[in-house]
Amino acid sequence: MTPRLLEPHAVSTLLDQGALLVDIRDADEHARERIPGARHIPFARLADVGPLAGSGTLVVFHCRSGNRTRMHAQALAARAPGDARILEGGLDAWKRAGLPVVQDRSQPLELQRQVQIVAGTLVTLGVVLGLAVSPWFHLLSGLVGGGLVFAGVSGFCGLARVLARLPWNRRGLAA
């Protein structure tokens, strides 16, 4: 059975009544910003975790925008001991509703955002240098674009792996 979507204020009320909120985002996302009291279990590790709650406990799942939870709705419902729901619009909708969030700006940006920033910078640099210095610099833009296509097709992003090893990201993931 597909879990029903609930708007943020309805979820907040259910949390006050004892429902369990489960954040399925990755560790780097959770470390920087989260809903107070949400239990963090990344989707990739959800199957390895024992019972989420007692049999009578309502479980509400959330991600950042609601896309991941909707995409994996059946699998999430199967992990709930009883009834399961999804926070419609995820953390973004929760914030728009004016509900409380915990933010730790000392944590690094989410790894995916870092990849976007670096890739965009390299493509722009390749174009500018290709126009101003030598057309050979356009190869840089082509290589980055090819790397992004490869990452999308294969699921392996070398740039993300390199960025994850940088000191500020290792600290953020350890938190």
Secondary structure, DSSP 4 states (H G I P E B T S, - for coil): -PPEEE-HHHHHHHHHTT-EEEE-S-HHHHHHEE-TTPEE--GGGGGGS---S-TT--EEEE-SSSHHHHHTHHHHHHHSSS-EEEETTHHHHHHHTT---EE-TTSPPPHHHHHHHHHHHHHHHHHHHHHHT-GGGHHHHHHHHHHHHHHHHHS--HHHHHHHTSHHHHHHHH-
